[in-house]
Amino acid sequence: MQTESYTLIGLMSGTSGDGLDLAHCHFEYQKGLWSYEILQAETRPFPMELGQALASSHLLSGLDLALLDVNFGRWMGEQVKNFCFEHQVKPMAVASHGHTVFHQPEKRLSLQIGNGWALHQASGEKVIADFRMLDVQLGGQGAPLVPIGDRHLFSQVDFCINLGGISNLSLEKNGQRIAFDCSPFNLLLNREAAKLGSAYDQDGAWARAGNLNQALLAQLNALPFYAVSGAKSLGRESIDEVFIPLLGLAGLSPKDCLRTLVEHFAIQIAALIRTHASKATPSVLLTGGGAYNRYFVERLDHHLNQNWLQVEASKELIEFKEALIFAFLGVLKLRGEANALASVTGATRDSSGGIAFG
């Protein structure tokens, strides 16, 4: 059987808001199996003004949001053009996640900005964007979308857990891929670290130095989100309206808040692994910035009673897995195959999301 090859660039602007991840990736399909290679990858930091605009995008007027959509799309296109020139590459297409402003699937709404036409014109490349909206219109959460990549590219791993702005988990169960958001993560941790003068808590050192606040821990663990089973996703709105006010009322020092949040996240994620594990020592792949939080990994290990196997991951995979998988979603779109799983999102059927520009 002939090997089918695809080379795409995946773009990811995560909820933690530090910059744009670009991953130039090669995929091969042979004998029913997919393989991948990250050829080049880097993060382009947002210019300060753009970063601030994206962080407050959910508060903008309709006109200002529309302008940001176009300006952000053009900026991303310029980054792609420069990246392609520097690395002397020509992708088949650019698959862009965009920056999520609103995510309210119960209202059939999920808005990612980063205009596809602007991105296409500025980069000179074919673009695939707007991956979530079809699934949302089919009654799904529109998230997470990464699990189909987990199924095809990381089938040997029991649990794929991404620790980005929000933590999410994906696994195969009874022949179906299931996945859901687990908890907030770096969105809250980085917010506390910023009060101590840093973009993030290096290795979880500040959390390690803090004191655990049992009252706040109990309140966090009792939040309704954790009682929901099945397809569920966390939007920035929930974090702003539910989590942040709770932290504010607790009135803790940043280090004590970090310590308590890390414990909370470790408890919740360990509970999900124990609930869904089909073997005594499941393998777990940790990616995203939170994978570098050594203190969190220690607390997760504690709450799993050391009964797990952490899968070794390269720096590139830890930092660019989501951009890699959005490139893969673009491949599936080009092939006319499903790239959103109803078993994950709760939609009425699997679908092939994304709109091609150019």
N, C-alpha and C positions, 0 to 999 in steps of 0.2 A: 504493500500500500504506500502511496506517495505521501511524503511528509509535507504538511501545509505550514507555511511560515508567515508570520506577521510581525511588523515592527511599528510600535506606536509610542507616543509620548502621553503619559498620564499626568494630569494636573490635580492637585489637592490643596484646597485652602481650608484647613481644619477649624474647628470651633475654638481651639486655643489661640488662634489669631496671630501667630508669630511670623508667618510668611507663606510663600507659595512653594509647594513641593513640586519639582519636575522630575519625572523618571522616564528615561528612554529605555524601553523594554523590548525584548525579543521573545516571541512565543512560537512554539512548534506543537503541531497536533499530529500524532502518529499512533496508529493502532488503538484509537479510542482514548489515548492519554495525552494530557497537556504537560508541557514543560516550559519553564521560563528562565530568563536571564535578565538581570538589571544591568544594562550596558553602561549608562552614566546616570547619575542622579545628584541633584543639589537642591538646596532651599534658597530661594531669593527673598530676602527680608522685605517686608512692606516699607515703603517710604513712610515717615512718621505721619504725615497728613492722611495718606491713604489708609494706614493701619487704624488711625483714630476714627476715620469715617466708617470703616467696616465694623469696628467695635460698637459704634453707636447707630448702625444702619437701621435697626429696628425702631429707632425714634425719629427718623427723618420724615419730611413731608413727601407726598407722592412724587412731586417734581424732582426734589433733591435725590430721592432714591432711584428714579429713572436715570438721572444724570450719572449717579455713582455706578449703576449697572453698566452703562456704556463706557465710562472712564476706566472701570476695573477690567472690563473685557479687553479694552485697548491696551492697558498696562500688561495684562497677562500675555496678550499677543506679542508685545514687544519683547517680553522676557523669553518667550518661545523662539522668536526670531534670533535673538542674541545667542541663546543656548544652541540652536541648530548651527549657527555660524561658527561658534567657538569649538564645537565638537565635530563639525563637518558631517552632519547627519541630515537625512531626509526621511521623516516618518511617513507611513501610509496615512496617518491621521493623528489628531490631537484629541484626547478624550478628557473633557474638563468637568470636574464636579461643581465648580463655582463655590460661592460663599453663601451659606444658609442665613437668611434674614428671618424668615418666619417658618415655623414648622408646626402646623395645627391640622394633622390629618383627619381629626374628627370633623373638621369643617371642609374637608377635601382641599386643603391648602398646604403647599410646601414650596417656598420661594427661594431659589438660589440665583444670585446675581453674578454677572460676569458675562455680558452679552455675547452670544455666539457669533453674530455677524461682525461685531467689532473685533473679536478675538481672531476670526478668520482673516479679516482685512489686514490687521496689524502683523499677523504672523506669516501670511501667505500660504497657510496650510489648511487642509480640510479639517473641520472641527466637528466633534460630536459632543453635545451638551444637553442639559435638561433631562437628566436620567431619572428623576424621582416622580415627576408629575403624572405619568401614565399609571403607575402603580397606585398612586393616591386616588386617581379617578376611578380605579377599579376597586376602591374600598380598602386599599392597603395602607400601611403606615408609611410607605415610601422609604422605609429604612428598617434595618440596615441593608445596604446593597452589597457590601463586601462578601457576605457568606457564599455567594456562588463562586467567587474566586477561591475561597477557602476549600470548597468542595472539589474543585478541579485542580488547584495548584498545591494544596496542602492536605490531601486526603489521608495521609499517614498520621496526622496529628489528631488527638481526641478533642482538644479544646483550643480554639484560636481566640485569644483575648487581646483586644486592642485597648491600650490605656492612653487615650488622647484627651481632648477636652472633656469627653464623656467616655466611660468605659463600656465596651460591648463584647459579647461572647457569641461564638458560633460553634455548633457541633452537629454531628450526624446521629440521628436517633430513629430507630425503626425504619431505616431506609429513606428517611427524610432529613433535609438540612433544616435545623431550627436555629434561630438567633434572636437576640434581643439586647437592648441597652441594659446594663447592669446598675449603673450609678453615675452621678457626676464624677469627674476625676480632676484633670489638670485645670479645668475652668475654676474650680474652687481652690485647689492647692496653690496655683499660681497667683490667685487673688491675694492669698495670705502672704505668700513670699514677697509680693510687690510691696507690702507694708514694711517688710524688713530690708527693702532696697535691692531686691534681685528679681529677675524674670521668673525664676523657679527655685525650688528647694533642692540644691545640689545633693544627690544621693539620699535625700530624705533626712539630712543631718539636723535640720531645725526641728523636724517632727520628732526625731529621736530624742532631742534635748527637751521637748515639751512634756507637759503633764496631761494625762488622760482625764477628761472631764466626763464622769459617768452620766450626769444629767443630760448633757447635750448628746452623748452617744445613744442614750435610750430614746431621746426624741427623734434623732435621725433614723434609727432602726425601726421606729414605729410609723414612719411616713407611709401614706397609702400606696405610693408607687411600688413599694416592695411587696405588697400583698397581691398585686396583679400578676396572674400567670398567663402564659401564652405571649403572642406578639405584643410588644410594647416598645415605645421609644420615648426618649427624653428630649424635649426641645429647650432652647435657651430660656424660653418664657417660663417654664416650670422652675428652672434653677433660679431665675430672678424673683419669681413670686413665692416660691416655697422654701428653697434651701437657704438663700442669702438672708431673708428676714430672720430665720431661725438662728443663724450664726450671729447676726447682729444682736439679737435679744440675749444670747448667751454671754456677750461682753467679755470674751476671753482674749488673752494675749495671742498674737499671731502664732507663736510656737505651740501653745496649748491647743489652739484651734487646729493647726496642722497635725499634731499628734492624734487628736480625736478623729479628725477626718480620715487619716490613714487607717486607724483601727476600724472605723465604720466601713470603709471600702473593702478592707481585707475580710471582715466578717461577711459582708454581703456576697462578695465574689467567691469566697470559699464555700459558702452555703450552696451557691448555684452549682459549683463543681461537684460537691458531694451529692447533691440531689440528682444530677444528670449523669454522673459517672457510671459506666457499664463495666468497669474493671477496678480492682483494688488500688492500682497505681496508675492513674491516667496521665497521658502526656499533655503538656500545656505549652503553647507557644505564646509568649508575651511580646507584644510589639507596641509601638508608640512611645512617646517621651516618658511615660510612667514606668516603662520597663527598666529605666536607669535609676529608679527610686529604690535603692537597696533596702531601705527600711521597710517600705511597703512589701517588697518580696519576702523579707524576713517574717513580717506579720502574717502574710498569706501562708507561708510555710507553717507557721505556728498553728493557724486555724485549720489547716489541712492535716495536722498531726504528722507532717513530713511525708504523707502518702500521696506523692505526685512526682512527676518527672518533668523538670523544666527543659524544653527543647532548646538546643543551642541555636542562636540566631545571629547573623552578621549585623554589623552596624547599619549597613544599607537596608537590610530587611526590616530592622527595628524602626528605622526612621522613614522608610519610603514604601512600606507595604500597602498603604491605602492608595498611593499614587500608582503603584504597580497594578493593583486590582482595578482601578478605574481605567487604566490602559486596557486591561483584559475585558472589562465591560464593553469598551469600544470595539474590541475584536469580535465579541459575540454579536454586537449590533451590526457590524459589517457582514457577518455570516447570516444575519436574520434569525439568530437563535435567542432564546430567553436569557435575559440577564437580571431579572428580578424574580425571586421565588415566592410564590403565594404561601408556601409552608412557613416562610420567614416573616413576611409582611402582613399576612392575613387578608390579602387581596382575593378576589373571586377566581383569579387564574394567574398562572405565570405570564410574564410579558417581556417584550424586548423594548426597553425604554431608551430614550435618547433621540435627539433631533440632529440631523446632519446639516452643516453649514458649509457651502462651497463644494 
